[in-house]
Amino acid sequence: MSQLRAPGRKTRFGVVGAGLWGSFHCQTLNAIEASELYAVCDLNPERGAEMQRQFGATKVYTDYRELLADPEVEAITVATPDFAHGDIVLAAIKAGKHVMSEKPLATTLAEAEAIANAAAVSGTKTMVDFHNRVSPPIVAVRQAVAAGEIGMPLHASARLSNTQFVPFELLSWASKSSALWFLGSHALDALRFIMGAEVKRVQAMARHGHLSGKGVDTADVHMALLEFDNGCVATLQNSWVLPLDMPSIVDFRIDIVGDKGAVETYPTLNDVVKKYTGNGLRGADVIGITPTAGGRIGGFVTEAIARFVDAVVLDAPVLADARDGLQVTRVLVAIEESARTGKTITLADGVA
């Protein structure tokens, strides 16, 4: 367990990955009084140097192993591509560092199990950044379900997809991931979080062709039917082929129907802001990243990262632990297997 810090004593953090999400990590760690952004690491030295320039990190590394060997670094956050989390997280745990990883925790079951097992005996904090756990709409839905407002959940749906901008322009590594891993990990954890239940059976299909025909070798869409251990059945949809003229590059919706009522949320566009500026309807993010002044953070994206600082500095519970990350990886692996084989996959005692 982490030790409480004396007043004025800053905990030194390192960030691995200097892309867009890494910048959110750096921004948050730089803003919180109890934390110090001490080091940044990226394979591209120019990107690391730019992050250092923006946020004032003391050191820049191009090899995460060198960062982990630095005795001044007490905790790290990992904001590398989907497929490049597992090795770094496991190495951090073995090096005795607290570690927060972006989702997914790992993209293979073996990696995820190794991390969860190491985390269980490490004495350090391991967190997965399932930031929807502090998204106001998702929290409101969870509270409604927990309070029994809709009764017993009977069926649900979760849709989290992107326009084609993401695989074609935003992510240089899209061929090494999919909408299932990039987005499905968030949507699946949101369902788990809302209902406090685990998936026990999976049926799934995937479609390929559009993206691969244009040079991005990954699935266009995954569709899954999930049976939870509370009896609820849910559909999970993750696509990377939505049209570019959608109001937002993200399309997120969750609906849950119970025996006494129903609850739904559409966090992406909730009609708070609508823009018509020559490109059709456009929305604006009013809950993810919000304006702040010095010394403060705003929005659930940065709030989730701040919860990791709380865990390290104040010994608070992590937002989601390695076992949560393992459970999500188990289900996503089962979805891929079901889509590939056409079989129904049963998860017995958490093992696909």
C-alpha positions as CSV (number, residue, x, y, z in Angstrom):
1,M,0.0,0.0,0.0
2,S,1.2,3.5,-0.7
3,Q,2.3,5.8,2.2
4,L,0.6,9.0,2.9
5,R,2.7,12.0,1.9
6,A,3.7,14.8,4.2
7,P,2.2,18.3,3.4
8,G,4.1,19.8,0.6
9,R,5.7,16.5,-0.5
10,K,4.8,15.9,-4.1
11,T,4.7,12.4,-5.5
12,R,6.7,12.1,-8.7
13,F,4.8,10.6,-11.7
14,G,6.0,9.4,-15.1
15,V,3.8,9.3,-18.3
16,V,4.4,6.7,-21.0
17,G,3.0,7.8,-24.3
18,A,3.0,11.4,-25.5
19,G,0.0,11.4,-27.8
20,L,-3.4,13.0,-27.3
21,W,-4.4,11.0,-24.2
22,G,-0.9,11.3,-22.8
23,S,-1.4,15.0,-22.9
24,F,-4.5,14.7,-20.7
25,H,-2.4,12.7,-18.3
26,C,0.3,15.3,-18.3
27,Q,-2.2,18.1,-17.9
28,T,-3.8,16.5,-14.9
29,L,-0.6,15.5,-13.1
30,N,0.7,19.0,-13.7
31,A,-2.4,20.6,-12.2
32,I,-2.8,18.6,-9.0
33,E,-0.8,20.1,-6.1
34,A,0.1,16.7,-4.6
35,S,1.6,15.3,-7.9
36,E,4.7,16.3,-9.9
37,L,5.0,15.4,-13.6
38,Y,8.6,14.2,-13.3
39,A,9.1,12.3,-16.5
40,V,7.6,11.7,-20.0
41,C,8.4,8.8,-22.2
42,D,7.7,8.3,-25.9
43,L,9.4,6.3,-28.7
44,N,9.5,9.5,-30.7
45,P,11.9,11.9,-28.9
46,E,10.4,14.9,-30.5
47,R,6.9,14.2,-29.1
48,G,8.4,13.6,-25.7
49,A,10.3,16.9,-25.9
50,E,7.1,18.7,-26.9
51,M,5.2,17.3,-24.0
52,Q,8.1,18.3,-21.7
53,R,7.9,21.9,-23.2
54,Q,4.2,22.1,-22.6
55,F,4.1,20.7,-19.1
56,G,7.6,21.1,-17.6
57,A,8.6,17.5,-17.0
58,T,12.1,17.2,-15.5
59,K,13.1,14.2,-17.7
60,V,12.3,12.7,-21.1
61,Y,12.9,9.1,-22.0
62,T,12.5,7.1,-25.2
63,D,12.6,3.7,-23.4
64,Y,10.0,2.9,-20.7
65,R,12.5,0.5,-19.0
66,E,14.8,3.4,-18.3
67,L,11.9,5.4,-16.9
68,L,11.0,2.5,-14.6
69,A,14.6,2.2,-13.5
70,D,14.6,5.8,-12.3
71,P,14.4,5.8,-8.5
72,E,12.8,9.2,-8.5
73,V,9.7,7.9,-10.3
74,E,7.1,6.6,-7.9
75,A,4.2,6.0,-10.2
76,I,3.5,5.9,-13.9
77,T,0.6,6.2,-16.2
78,V,0.4,4.4,-19.6
79,A,-1.2,6.1,-22.6
80,T,0.3,4.0,-25.4
81,P,-1.7,2.3,-28.2
82,D,-4.2,-0.5,-27.2
83,F,-1.8,-3.3,-28.1
84,A,1.1,-1.8,-26.1
85,H,-0.2,-1.7,-22.6
86,G,0.5,-5.2,-21.2
87,D,4.3,-5.3,-21.2
88,I,4.6,-1.8,-19.7
89,V,2.1,-2.4,-17.0
90,L,3.5,-5.7,-15.9
91,A,7.1,-4.3,-15.9
92,A,5.9,-1.3,-13.8
93,I,4.3,-3.7,-11.2
94,K,7.5,-5.7,-11.0
95,A,9.5,-2.6,-10.6
96,G,7.5,-1.6,-7.6
97,K,5.8,1.4,-9.2
98,H,2.1,2.3,-8.9
99,V,0.6,2.2,-12.4
100,M,-2.5,3.3,-14.2
101,S,-3.2,2.0,-17.7
102,E,-5.5,3.3,-20.3
103,K,-8.0,0.7,-21.5
104,P,-7.8,-2.2,-22.4
105,L,-5.5,-3.5,-19.7
106,A,-4.2,-6.0,-22.2
107,T,-5.3,-7.5,-25.5
108,T,-4.5,-11.1,-24.7
109,L,-5.9,-13.2,-21.8
110,A,-2.5,-14.4,-20.8
111,E,-1.2,-10.9,-20.4
112,A,-4.2,-9.7,-18.5
113,E,-4.0,-12.7,-16.1
114,A,-0.3,-12.2,-15.5
115,I,-0.9,-8.5,-14.7
116,A,-3.9,-9.3,-12.4
117,N,-1.9,-11.9,-10.5
118,A,1.2,-9.7,-10.2
119,A,-1.0,-6.8,-9.0
120,A,-2.7,-8.9,-6.3
121,V,0.6,-9.5,-4.5
122,S,2.5,-6.4,-5.4
123,G,1.6,-4.0,-2.6
124,T,1.3,-1.2,-5.1
125,K,-1.7,0.4,-6.8
126,T,-2.8,-0.8,-10.2
127,M,-5.7,1.0,-12.0
128,V,-7.4,0.8,-15.3
129,D,-8.7,4.2,-16.7
130,F,-12.3,3.2,-17.3
131,H,-13.2,6.9,-17.1
132,N,-16.9,6.4,-17.7
133,R,-17.1,5.4,-14.1
134,V,-17.0,9.1,-13.2
135,S,-19.0,10.3,-16.2
136,P,-22.1,12.0,-14.8
137,P,-24.6,10.4,-17.1
138,I,-23.2,6.9,-16.5
139,V,-23.1,7.5,-12.8
140,A,-26.7,8.7,-12.8
141,V,-27.8,5.5,-14.6
142,R,-25.9,3.3,-12.2
143,Q,-27.5,5.1,-9.3
144,A,-31.0,4.6,-10.8
145,V,-30.4,0.9,-11.2
146,A,-28.9,0.5,-7.8
147,A,-31.8,2.3,-6.2
148,G,-34.2,-0.1,-7.8
149,E,-35.9,2.5,-9.9
150,I,-36.3,0.2,-12.9
151,G,-36.5,-3.0,-10.9
152,M,-34.7,-6.0,-12.1
153,P,-32.7,-5.3,-15.3
154,L,-34.1,-7.5,-18.1
155,H,-32.4,-6.4,-21.3
156,A,-30.0,-3.7,-22.3
157,S,-28.0,-2.3,-25.2
158,A,-24.7,-0.4,-25.4
159,R,-23.6,1.3,-28.5
160,L,-20.2,3.0,-28.7
161,S,-18.8,3.7,-32.2
162,N,-16.7,6.2,-34.1
163,T,-16.9,7.8,-37.5
164,Q,-14.3,6.7,-40.1
165,F,-12.2,9.7,-39.0
166,V,-10.8,7.6,-36.2
167,P,-9.4,4.6,-38.1
168,F,-8.4,6.6,-41.2
169,E,-7.0,9.8,-39.7
170,L,-6.8,9.8,-35.9
171,L,-5.0,6.5,-35.2
172,S,-1.9,5.6,-37.1
173,W,-2.1,2.1,-35.5
174,A,-5.8,1.3,-36.2
175,S,-4.8,-1.9,-38.1
176,K,-3.4,-3.2,-34.8
177,S,-6.6,-2.7,-32.9
178,S,-10.4,-2.6,-33.6
179,A,-13.5,-0.7,-32.5
180,L,-14.1,-3.7,-30.1
181,W,-10.8,-3.1,-28.2
182,F,-10.7,0.7,-28.6
183,L,-14.3,1.3,-27.7
184,G,-15.9,-1.9,-26.6
185,S,-13.7,-2.0,-23.5
186,H,-15.3,1.2,-22.3
187,A,-18.9,0.2,-23.2
188,L,-18.6,-3.2,-21.6
189,D,-17.1,-1.9,-18.4
190,A,-19.9,0.7,-18.3
191,L,-22.5,-2.1,-18.4
192,R,-20.6,-4.0,-15.7
193,F,-20.3,-0.9,-13.6
194,I,-24.0,0.1,-14.0
195,M,-25.4,-3.3,-13.1
196,G,-22.7,-4.7,-10.8
197,A,-22.8,-7.9,-12.9
198,E,-20.5,-10.0,-15.0
199,V,-20.9,-11.6,-18.4
200,K,-21.3,-15.4,-18.4
201,R,-22.1,-16.1,-22.0
202,V,-21.3,-14.5,-25.4
203,Q,-22.5,-14.8,-29.0
204,A,-21.0,-12.5,-31.6
205,M,-20.5,-11.6,-35.2
206,A,-18.1,-9.3,-37.0
207,R,-17.9,-7.8,-40.5
208,H,-14.8,-7.0,-42.5
209,G,-14.2,-5.4,-45.9
210,H,-14.8,-1.6,-45.9
211,L,-11.8,-0.6,-43.8
212,S,-9.5,-3.3,-45.1
213,G,-10.4,-2.4,-48.6
214,K,-9.1,1.1,-47.9
215,G,-5.9,0.0,-46.2
216,V,-6.9,-0.4,-42.6
217,D,-6.8,-4.1,-41.9
218,T,-9.3,-4.5,-39.1
219,A,-13.0,-5.3,-38.5
220,D,-15.6,-2.8,-39.6
221,V,-18.0,-3.7,-36.7
222,H,-18.5,-6.2,-33.9
223,M,-22.0,-7.1,-32.7
224,A,-22.3,-9.2,-29.5
225,L,-25.1,-10.6,-27.4
226,L,-24.1,-10.8,-23.8
227,E,-25.8,-12.8,-21.0
228,F,-25.0,-11.4,-17.5
229,D,-25.1,-13.3,-14.3
230,N,-28.0,-11.2,-13.0
231,G,-30.1,-12.6,-15.9
232,C,-30.0,-9.4,-18.1
233,V,-29.2,-9.9,-21.8
234,A,-27.5,-7.0,-23.6
235,T,-26.3,-6.1,-27.0
236,L,-22.9,-4.5,-27.6
237,Q,-22.2,-2.7,-30.8
238,N,-18.8,-1.2,-31.8
239,S,-18.2,0.2,-35.2
240,W,-15.5,2.2,-36.9
241,V,-17.4,2.9,-40.1
242,L,-19.9,5.6,-39.2
243,P,-20.2,8.4,-41.8
244,L,-18.0,11.5,-41.4
245,D,-20.9,13.9,-41.3
246,M,-22.2,12.5,-38.0
247,P,-22.7,15.3,-35.4
248,S,-19.8,13.9,-33.4
249,I,-16.9,11.4,-34.1
250,V,-18.2,9.5,-31.1
251,D,-21.6,7.8,-30.9
252,F,-22.4,6.5,-27.4
253,R,-25.7,5.3,-26.0
254,I,-26.8,2.9,-23.2
255,D,-30.4,1.7,-22.6
256,I,-31.5,-0.6,-19.8
257,V,-35.0,-2.0,-19.4
258,G,-36.2,-3.5,-16.1
259,D,-39.4,-5.0,-14.9
260,K,-40.5,-1.7,-13.3
261,G,-39.1,0.8,-15.8
262,A,-36.3,1.9,-18.0
263,V,-33.3,4.2,-18.1
264,E,-31.3,5.5,-21.0
265,T,-28.4,7.9,-21.6
266,Y,-26.9,9.4,-24.7
267,P,-23.7,11.0,-23.3
268,T,-22.2,12.1,-26.6
269,L,-24.8,14.6,-27.7
270,N,-27.3,15.6,-25.1
271,D,-28.6,18.6,-27.0
272,V,-26.8,21.1,-24.6
273,V,-24.9,22.5,-27.5
274,K,-25.8,22.3,-31.2
275,K,-23.7,24.0,-33.9
276,Y,-24.7,24.6,-37.5
277,T,-21.6,26.1,-39.2
278,G,-21.8,24.8,-42.8
279,N,-21.0,21.2,-42.1
280,G,-24.4,20.1,-40.8
281,L,-25.2,19.5,-37.2
282,R,-22.2,19.4,-34.8
283,G,-22.1,19.0,-31.1
284,A,-19.7,20.0,-28.4
285,D,-18.2,18.2,-25.4
286,V,-19.5,19.7,-22.3
287,I,-18.7,17.0,-19.7
288,G,-15.5,15.3,-20.8
289,I,-13.0,18.2,-20.7
290,T,-14.3,21.4,-19.2
291,P,-12.6,24.8,-18.7
292,T,-10.6,25.3,-15.5
293,A,-8.2,27.8,-14.0
294,G,-4.8,27.1,-12.5
295,G,-4.6,24.3,-9.9
296,R,-7.8,22.7,-10.9
297,I,-9.0,20.1,-13.3
298,G,-12.4,19.8,-15.1
299,G,-14.4,17.1,-16.8
300,F,-14.7,13.3,-16.2
301,V,-11.7,12.5,-18.4
302,T,-9.3,14.3,-16.2
303,E,-11.2,13.5,-13.0
304,A,-10.6,9.8,-13.7
305,I,-6.8,10.4,-13.9
306,A,-7.0,12.4,-10.7
307,R,-8.5,9.4,-9.0
308,F,-5.3,7.6,-9.6
309,V,-3.4,10.4,-7.9
310,D,-5.8,10.0,-4.9
311,A,-5.1,6.3,-4.8
312,V,-1.3,6.8,-4.8
313,V,-1.1,9.8,-2.5
314,L,-4.1,9.3,-0.1
315,D,-4.4,5.5,-0.3
316,A,-7.9,5.9,-1.8
317,P,-9.5,3.0,-3.7
318,V,-8.7,2.9,-7.4
319,L,-11.5,3.6,-9.9
320,A,-11.1,0.2,-11.5
321,D,-8.5,-2.4,-10.6
322,A,-6.5,-5.0,-12.5
323,R,-9.3,-7.6,-11.9
324,D,-11.7,-5.3,-13.7
325,G,-9.3,-5.0,-16.6
326,L,-9.0,-8.8,-16.7
327,Q,-12.7,-9.3,-16.7
328,V,-13.1,-6.9,-19.7
329,T,-10.3,-8.6,-21.6
330,R,-11.9,-12.0,-21.0
331,V,-15.2,-10.9,-22.5
332,L,-13.6,-9.1,-25.5
333,V,-11.5,-12.2,-26.2
334,A,-14.6,-14.3,-26.0
335,I,-16.4,-11.9,-28.4
336,E,-13.6,-12.3,-30.9
337,E,-13.6,-16.1,-30.6
338,S,-17.4,-16.3,-31.0
339,A,-17.2,-14.0,-34.1
340,R,-14.5,-16.1,-35.6
341,T,-16.0,-19.5,-34.9
342,G,-19.7,-18.9,-34.8
343,K,-19.9,-20.6,-31.5
344,T,-21.5,-19.5,-28.3
345,I,-18.8,-18.9,-25.7
346,T,-19.5,-19.7,-22.0
347,L,-17.3,-18.0,-19.4
348,A,-17.0,-20.4,-16.5
349,D,-15.6,-18.8,-13.3
350,G,-14.3,-15.9,-15.4
351,V,-12.4,-18.1,-17.8
352,A,-13.4,-18.2,-21.5
